[in-house]
Amino acid sequence: MTIRSPRLADVAVIAAIQAASPETAQWNPLDYLKHDCRVCTVNGCVAGYLVQREVAPGEREILNLAVDPAERRKGIARQLLADALQRAQGAWFLEVRASNTAAIQLYESAGFHRAGRRPNYYADPAEDAIVMRFFS
Ligand SMILES: CC(C)(COP(=O)(O)OP(=O)(O)OC[C@H]1O[C@@H](n2cnc3c(N)ncnc32)[C@H](O)[C@@H]1OP(=O)(O)O)[C@@H](O)C(=O)NCCC(=O)NCCS
């Protein structure tokens, strides 16, 4: 398992993982290269990615995190999260669908706490967001 910055050639695989992960935001993966994006490779193949950005000095948000369905429950998301959190100190925020228990358990196991709820934050399907916070 290796974590590195993505290359242009990785974008198609990132797009495929995103398309297979309806729980996560469906943005243009090319835009991820403009943010702080890292991919995790297994045997040289991209198996997951995490995108984050600075929103204010000392404050960052996790925009997207997804793992290839065939590679889940192998610790890839935990590794991507640990990599992100140790690369920048300060406050971290994220929003997650209220029904996304896998992601919520992942973030709680990494030390995130629930900081609030945004009613009807998501569309298709409409759903509340749980806001989570962590200080590194
Ligand atoms: C959420 C997601 C990123 C987890 O990726 P993963 O690589 O399978 O997660 P890990 O193997 O690192 O799991 C770490 C911990 O997260 C929790 N977890 C992960 N998947 C879980 C599941 N399906 N059910 C319950 N807990 C889960 C567990 O606490 C797990 O620790 P454990 O395996 O020791 O029990 C993955 O399921 C995914 O890509 N989902 C679709 C996209 C998504 O929801 N992204 C989050 C958007 S905010």
The ligand as a Gaussian input file, in Angstrom:
#p B3LYP/6-31G(d) Opt

LIG

0 1
 C      -16.252000       4.916000       3.817000
 C      -15.112000       4.289000       3.006000
 C      -14.232000       5.404000       2.460000
 C      -14.274000       3.391000       3.949000
 O      -13.156000       2.901000       3.214000
 P      -12.379000       1.556000       3.645000
 O      -11.040000       1.582000       3.006000
 O      -13.239000       0.385000       3.407000
 O      -12.238000       1.780000       5.233000
 P      -11.160000       1.096000       6.184000
 O      -10.930000      -0.310000       5.752000
 O       -9.965000       1.973000       6.299000
 O      -11.965000       1.054000       7.551000
 C      -11.542000       1.814000       8.687000
 C      -12.669000       1.788000       9.715000
 O      -13.824000       2.476000       9.206000
 C      -15.020000       1.828000       9.666000
 N      -15.723000       1.229000       8.534000
 C      -15.303000       1.180000       7.251000
 N      -16.242000       0.587000       6.478000
 C      -17.261000       0.258000       7.297000
 C      -18.522000      -0.359000       7.094000
 N      -18.926000      -0.781000       5.872000
 N      -19.336000      -0.511000       8.152000
 C      -18.969000      -0.079000       9.374000
 N      -17.764000       0.498000       9.655000
 C      -16.940000       0.690000       8.613000
 C      -14.557000       0.745000      10.628000
 O      -14.436000       1.350000      11.909000
 C      -13.182000       0.406000      10.050000
 O      -12.331000      -0.216000      10.982000
 P      -12.313000      -1.820000      11.083000
 O      -12.223000      -2.377000       9.682000
 O      -11.111000      -2.093000      11.928000
 O      -13.621000      -2.193000      11.727000
 C      -15.651000       3.369000       1.859000
 O      -16.652000       2.520000       2.379000
 C      -16.207000       4.156000       0.694000
 O      -15.485000       4.483000      -0.248000
 N      -17.532000       4.450000       0.735000
 C      -18.171000       5.209000      -0.349000
 C      -17.705000       6.644000      -0.369000
 C      -17.986000       7.358000       0.941000
 O      -18.963000       7.117000       1.626000
 N      -17.084000       8.315000       1.278000
 C      -17.214000       9.145000       2.437000
 C      -17.785000      10.460000       2.017000
 S      -17.865000      11.605000       3.387000

